[in-house]
């Protein structure tokens, strides 16, 4: 899914997006397309570029809320946003949204001079994505390079379908292998047992009122020490 052939400035489409001033705008990449927008605008503003409703937006591994602002969704300058078709949308053979079409619809679209087909744009976006991965997630994996390649394949529109197909095949192979399936089940079983043990350690039913005195002995710390100087005796007996 793509739109435009040039960088899009949303002030022309939505004048309210310019109230914060040029210095407060942020640059985000929607399906690799650079867009300047006010962070207080909601994702519905970006959705209007595609001319459809109920779209889904993903960034930093999270499904974003369309009705909330970019700032509330924790979208920062230089972040990547993946725009997906609505679930009930029948994808056409080729769906494009040209900047000329946007100009005819609004007559106010402000276009910068940079071209989307410039290879430097894609390299810059990939560089920013790599920097964020190295900073936040690389140290959590034994083979970060392999994980990074899988993320690229899953987010690249040219390879995302094949990546999803291979991921499904891998999970089917795991489910069809008794030994591998037992390992997965045992892992979840151990987690369930640990959770159950924690729940059993805490009393969940407490009587509202005691109707008879307790017959259990008090702990040692509460037994009066008869040999203490204040008592004046040398022996003690507990009944």
C-alpha positions as CSV (number, residue, x, y, z in Angstrom):
1,X,0.0,0.0,0.0
2,X,1.5,3.3,-1.0
3,X,0.5,6.9,-1.7
4,X,2.0,9.8,-3.5
5,X,5.3,10.2,-5.4
6,X,6.6,13.0,-3.2
7,X,6.9,14.0,0.5
8,X,3.5,15.0,1.8
9,X,2.9,18.0,4.1
10,X,-0.4,17.6,5.9
11,X,-0.8,21.3,6.7
12,X,-2.5,21.8,3.3
13,X,-4.9,18.9,3.8
14,X,-5.7,19.8,7.4
15,X,-5.1,23.5,8.4
16,X,-5.5,22.5,12.1
17,X,-2.3,20.6,11.8
18,X,-0.4,23.9,11.3
19,X,-1.6,25.6,14.5
20,X,1.5,24.4,16.4
21,X,3.9,26.1,14.0
22,X,6.5,24.6,11.6
23,X,9.0,24.0,14.4
24,X,6.6,21.7,16.2
25,X,5.9,19.4,13.2
26,X,7.5,15.9,13.2
27,X,8.6,13.7,10.3
28,X,7.2,10.2,10.2
29,X,7.4,7.5,7.5
30,X,4.0,6.0,6.5
31,X,4.8,2.8,4.5
32,X,8.2,4.4,3.8
33,X,6.7,7.7,2.6
34,X,8.0,10.8,4.6
35,X,5.2,12.9,6.0
36,X,5.3,16.1,8.1
37,X,2.5,16.3,10.6
38,X,1.6,17.9,13.9
39,X,2.0,15.3,16.7
40,X,-1.3,16.5,18.2
41,X,-3.1,15.3,15.1
42,X,-4.8,11.9,15.2
43,X,-4.1,9.0,12.9
44,X,-7.4,9.8,11.2
45,X,-5.5,12.6,9.5
46,X,-3.1,10.1,7.8
47,X,-6.1,7.8,7.1
48,X,-7.7,10.5,5.0
49,X,-4.8,10.3,2.6
50,X,-5.8,6.8,1.6
51,X,-9.5,7.7,1.2
52,X,-10.8,4.9,3.3
53,X,-11.9,4.2,6.9
54,X,-11.1,1.7,9.7
55,X,-7.5,1.3,8.6
56,X,-5.0,-0.3,10.9
57,X,-1.7,1.4,11.9
58,X,1.3,-0.4,13.5
59,X,4.4,1.2,14.9
60,X,7.2,-0.2,17.1
61,X,5.4,-3.5,17.3
62,X,2.1,-1.9,18.6
63,X,-1.3,-1.6,17.1
64,X,-2.1,2.1,17.3
65,X,-5.4,3.7,18.1
66,X,-6.7,5.8,15.2
67,X,-8.7,8.2,17.3
68,X,-5.8,9.2,19.5
69,X,-3.0,11.7,18.6
70,X,0.4,10.7,17.4
71,X,1.9,12.0,20.7
72,X,-0.5,9.9,22.8
73,X,0.5,6.9,20.7
74,X,4.1,7.6,21.5
75,X,5.1,8.4,17.9
76,X,8.3,10.4,17.7
77,X,10.2,12.1,15.0
78,X,11.6,9.7,12.4
79,X,9.3,6.7,13.5
80,X,8.0,4.2,11.0
81,X,4.2,3.7,10.7
82,X,2.8,0.7,8.8
83,X,-0.6,1.4,7.3
84,X,-2.8,-1.7,6.6
85,X,-6.0,-2.1,4.8
86,X,-9.2,-2.6,6.8
87,X,-10.0,-6.3,7.6
88,X,-13.0,-6.4,5.3
89,X,-11.3,-4.5,2.4
90,X,-10.9,-6.3,-0.9
91,X,-7.4,-5.5,-2.0
92,X,-7.2,-4.3,-5.6
93,X,-4.5,-5.3,-8.1
94,X,-2.7,-2.1,-7.5
95,X,-3.7,0.7,-5.2
96,X,-1.9,4.1,-5.5
97,X,-2.7,7.6,-4.4
98,X,-0.9,10.2,-6.5
99,X,0.0,13.6,-5.2
100,X,-1.8,15.2,-8.1
101,X,-5.0,13.5,-7.0
102,X,-4.5,15.0,-3.5
103,X,-4.0,18.4,-5.1
104,X,-7.2,18.2,-7.0
105,X,-9.1,17.2,-3.9
106,X,-7.8,20.0,-1.7
107,X,-6.0,22.5,-3.9
108,X,-3.8,23.2,-0.8
109,X,-1.3,20.4,-0.7
110,X,2.2,21.6,0.0
111,X,4.8,19.4,-1.7
112,X,8.5,19.4,-0.9
113,X,11.2,18.9,-3.6
114,X,12.4,15.5,-2.5
115,X,11.3,12.5,-4.6
116,X,10.1,9.2,-3.1
117,X,11.9,7.2,-5.8
118,X,15.2,8.6,-4.5
119,X,17.0,5.5,-3.1
120,X,18.4,7.7,-0.3
121,X,15.0,7.9,1.3
122,X,14.8,4.1,1.8
123,X,18.3,3.9,3.0
124,X,17.6,6.7,5.6
125,X,14.5,4.9,6.8
126,X,16.3,1.6,7.1
127,X,19.2,3.3,8.9
128,X,16.9,4.8,11.5
129,X,15.1,1.4,12.0
130,X,18.5,-0.3,12.5
131,X,19.6,2.3,15.0
132,X,16.4,1.8,17.1
133,X,16.7,-1.9,16.9
134,X,20.4,-1.8,18.1
135,X,19.5,0.6,20.9
136,X,16.3,-1.1,22.3
137,X,16.3,-4.8,21.4
138,X,19.6,-6.1,20.0
139,X,21.0,-7.0,23.4
140,X,18.0,-9.2,24.2
141,X,18.8,-11.8,21.5
142,X,21.7,-14.3,21.0
143,X,21.6,-13.6,17.2
144,X,20.4,-10.0,16.7
145,X,21.3,-9.9,13.0
146,X,19.0,-12.9,12.2
147,X,16.2,-11.3,14.2
148,X,16.7,-8.0,12.4
149,X,16.5,-9.7,9.0
150,X,13.3,-11.4,10.0
151,X,11.8,-8.0,11.1
152,X,12.8,-6.5,7.7
153,X,11.2,-9.3,5.8
154,X,8.0,-9.0,7.9
155,X,7.6,-5.3,7.4
156,X,8.7,-5.0,3.8
157,X,5.6,-5.0,1.6
158,X,7.5,-7.0,-1.0
159,X,8.3,-9.9,1.3
160,X,5.7,-9.6,4.1
161,X,3.3,-12.2,2.6
162,X,6.1,-14.8,2.1
163,X,7.5,-14.1,5.6
164,X,4.0,-14.7,7.1
165,X,3.6,-17.9,5.0
166,X,7.0,-19.3,6.2
167,X,6.2,-18.4,9.8
168,X,2.9,-20.3,9.5
169,X,4.7,-23.3,8.0
170,X,7.2,-23.3,10.9
171,X,4.4,-23.3,13.5
172,X,2.6,-26.1,11.7
173,X,5.8,-28.2,11.7
174,X,6.2,-27.6,15.5
175,X,2.6,-28.7,16.1
176,X,3.1,-31.8,13.9
177,X,6.3,-32.9,15.8
178,X,5.4,-34.7,19.0
179,X,8.8,-33.9,20.7
180,X,8.7,-30.2,19.7
181,X,5.1,-29.9,20.7
182,X,5.7,-31.5,24.1
183,X,8.5,-29.0,24.7
184,X,6.2,-26.1,24.0
185,X,3.4,-27.6,26.2
186,X,5.8,-28.3,29.1
187,X,7.0,-24.7,29.1
188,X,3.4,-23.4,29.4
189,X,2.6,-26.2,31.9
190,X,5.5,-25.1,34.2
191,X,4.4,-21.5,34.0
192,X,0.8,-22.6,35.0
193,X,2.1,-24.7,37.9
194,X,4.2,-21.8,39.2
195,X,1.2,-19.5,39.0
196,X,-1.0,-22.0,40.7
197,X,1.5,-22.5,43.5
198,X,1.6,-18.7,44.2
199,X,-2.2,-18.6,44.3
200,X,-2.4,-21.5,46.8
201,X,0.1,-19.9,49.1
202,X,-2.3,-17.1,49.8
203,X,-5.6,-17.7,51.6
204,X,-8.4,-16.8,49.4
205,X,-11.3,-17.5,51.8
206,X,-11.2,-15.7,55.2
207,X,-14.0,-16.3,57.8
208,X,-16.1,-13.2,58.4
209,X,-16.3,-13.8,62.2
210,X,-14.8,-16.4,64.5
211,X,-17.4,-18.3,66.6
212,X,-15.0,-20.2,68.9
213,X,-11.5,-19.6,70.4
214,X,-8.5,-21.0,68.6
215,X,-6.9,-24.1,70.1
216,X,-3.6,-23.7,68.4
217,X,-0.5,-22.8,70.3
218,X,0.9,-19.3,69.9
219,X,4.3,-18.9,68.1
220,X,7.4,-19.0,70.3
221,X,7.9,-15.3,69.9
222,X,4.7,-14.7,71.9
223,X,5.4,-17.0,74.8
224,X,6.3,-15.0,77.9
225,X,9.9,-15.6,79.0
226,X,9.6,-16.5,82.7
227,X,13.4,-16.2,83.2
228,X,13.5,-12.5,82.4
229,X,14.6,-10.2,85.3
230,X,11.3,-8.5,85.4
231,X,9.5,-11.7,86.3
232,X,11.6,-12.6,89.3
233,X,11.3,-16.4,88.8
234,X,13.8,-18.9,87.4
235,X,11.5,-21.4,85.7
236,X,8.4,-21.3,83.6
237,X,5.7,-23.7,82.6
238,X,3.3,-23.5,79.7
239,X,-0.1,-25.0,80.1
